[in-house]
Amino acid sequence: MRPVNTGIGAASGAAAATGNPTGFFAAGAISGVGNTAFNGGGFGQIVQNGFVGGFTGLAGGFGGRYAFKLGLTFNGFGINSPFLKGLVAGGLGGAGGGFSGGFTSTLITGGDFSDAWNAGLSGANSGWKLAAPIGAVAASVQAHRSGVNPLTGKRYDQPTSTVDEFLDVARDYLGDDFTIVKPAYGSDLILKSADGLRQMRFDLSNPHGLPPHVNIQQFHPRNLYPNDVRNIEDFNIHVYPKKH
Amino acid sequence: MKETEITRLENEGRRLFNDGDYKEAIKYFDEILSRNPGYEYGKGFYDKAICLEELEDFQAAEKNYLKAIEYWPEDHTRLSGYASFLYLHGDTEKAFKAHLDLLELEIKQLGNKQSEKTIKAINELGERIGMSVKAINAEIDKVKQA
C-alpha cells in the first residue's frame, strides 16, 4: 500500500473541506500533482497537471459553493439537497473546464480538430470525476456552516427530516421512476434508478461500524462483451443524515 | 459529510482500480478486510475479487467473489460481477446457473425492469452448452414463476 498516496487523497479532501478558493485549487492541484507523480510523469507534466487539476478543482469548488445558494433544476425537478447540487454543479463546472482545457491545448500544440475534440471529451470526463466530489464537499461545508443539513437542504433546527424530504432528494438524484428495494440482508433500503446505474443505500440499523449513513453510488456499464451484466463503481459517497 | 479512515481506504482502492493499478488496489482492500471484514457487508472481498480477476488469478478471484456473496447474497453488484466473471473465465454451466440466480434477484427486487441483458446472456450461455431454445425458455420461466 502507498501511505503517501492515501495522504494525497486525505490532503485533497481536507483542502476541499476548507471551503475557500485556495482550498479548492489546492484540492485539485494536490490530486493532479500527486497522481501524475505516482504514475511516473516527468517534471513538466507534473507542473502542467498540477495547474490543470487546480483550475478544475476551483471550478468544482465554486460550482458547489454557489450551487448551494442557487436553484438547480434537473429533469424538471428542483434539486433541494446542497450535496447533490454541489455534485452536479461541481461536476459540470469541472467537465466544462476539462473540455476547454483539452480542446484548446491540443489545438495550440498543433493537433487537428478531431484530435482536439477527443482530447476535449477526455478532459471533460476527467474534469467531471475530479470536480464533482470537490463540488459536493464544498456545497456540504457551505450548507453545514449555514446550519443546513447537506443531504436534505433543511435547517438543523427544523423538525427532523421526514420520509417525504428524503424522497425529494432521491428523485433529484435517481429520476422519478426509481425502484424501492428492501433486501432481506445487508442495507435496510435501496433506491435504484431505472437504468440501475445510480443508487442510494440506507445503512441505518447495521451501519457496519460507521455512524448510520446513506451511500450515494454511481456506476457505469463495463460492456466488455455484448451482454456483460457487470457495472463498475464510479463513486460511493457516505452521507450522514444526523450531525455527528 | 465526513470521510473516515476506512472510507478513505475504499475510495483510494477504487481510484487505483479504475486507473488499472490492480496490485496496489488490492493492498487497500486487504487493509479494509484486516480492519473490518464486515465493512459494507463484506464489499472488500468483492473489490479484491475484481482486482484478482484483472490480474488473472482466477482461483483466488472466485474464492473472494463467493466470500462477498456469502456476506450479502442479495447484492446485485456481487451477483452480476460473479456471473460476468464466470461468463469470461469459468465453466459455462456454472455461468448459466449464476445468470439464472441473477435473473431471480432482478425479478424479486426490480420486477423484471432490468433483466434484458441477463436474459440475453442466459440464452447465449444455454446455446453454448447445447440446450434447445425451448429448454432455455423453460429455465427462464421457472425463475420468473418462482
HADDOCK unambig.tbl for C-alpha pairs under 7 A between the chains (distance, minus, plus):
assign (segid A and resid 1 and name CA) (segid B and resid 24 and name CA) 5.95 0.50 0.50
assign (segid A and resid 1 and name CA) (segid B and resid 27 and name CA) 5.00 0.50 0.50
assign (segid A and resid 1 and name CA) (segid B and resid 28 and name CA) 6.14 0.50 0.50
assign (segid A and resid 6 and name CA) (segid B and resid 12 and name CA) 6.53 0.50 0.50
assign (segid A and resid 9 and name CA) (segid B and resid 12 and name CA) 7.00 0.50 0.50
assign (segid A and resid 140 and name CA) (segid B and resid 1 and name CA) 6.94 0.50 0.50
assign (segid A and resid 179 and name CA) (segid B and resid 110 and name CA) 6.60 0.50 0.50
assign (segid A and resid 181 and name CA) (segid B and resid 109 and name CA) 5.69 0.50 0.50
assign (segid A and resid 183 and name CA) (segid B and resid 74 and name CA) 6.60 0.50 0.50
assign (segid A and resid 185 and name CA) (segid B and resid 72 and name CA) 6.38 0.50 0.50
assign (segid A and resid 185 and name CA) (segid B and resid 74 and name CA) 6.90 0.50 0.50
assign (segid A and resid 186 and name CA) (segid B and resid 41 and name CA) 6.16 0.50 0.50
assign (segid A and resid 186 and name CA) (segid B and resid 72 and name CA) 6.00 0.50 0.50
assign (segid A and resid 208 and name CA) (segid B and resid 38 and name CA) 6.26 0.50 0.50
assign (segid A and resid 208 and name CA) (segid B and resid 39 and name CA) 5.34 0.50 0.50
assign (segid A and resid 208 and name CA) (segid B and resid 40 and name CA) 6.37 0.50 0.50
assign (segid A and resid 227 and name CA) (segid B and resid 117 and name CA) 5.21 0.50 0.50
assign (segid A and resid 227 and name CA) (segid B and resid 120 and name CA) 6.52 0.50 0.50
assign (segid A and resid 227 and name CA) (segid B and resid 121 and name CA) 5.56 0.50 0.50
assign (segid A and resid 228 and name CA) (segid B and resid 84 and name CA) 6.28 0.50 0.50
assign (segid A and resid 229 and name CA) (segid B and resid 80 and name CA) 5.63 0.50 0.50
assign (segid A and resid 229 and name CA) (segid B and resid 84 and name CA) 6.16 0.50 0.50
assign (segid A and resid 229 and name CA) (segid B and resid 117 and name CA) 6.36 0.50 0.50
assign (segid A and resid 229 and name CA) (segid B and resid 118 and name CA) 6.36 0.50 0.50
assign (segid A and resid 230 and name CA) (segid B and resid 80 and name CA) 5.33 0.50 0.50
assign (segid A and resid 230 and name CA) (segid B and resid 81 and name CA) 5.12 0.50 0.50
assign (segid A and resid 230 and name CA) (segid B and resid 84 and name CA) 6.13 0.50 0.50
assign (segid A and resid 238 and name CA) (segid B and resid 1 and name CA) 6.89 0.50 0.50
assign (segid A and resid 239 and name CA) (segid B and resid 1 and name CA) 5.11 0.50 0.50
assign (segid A and resid 240 and name CA) (segid B and resid 1 and name CA) 5.83 0.50 0.50
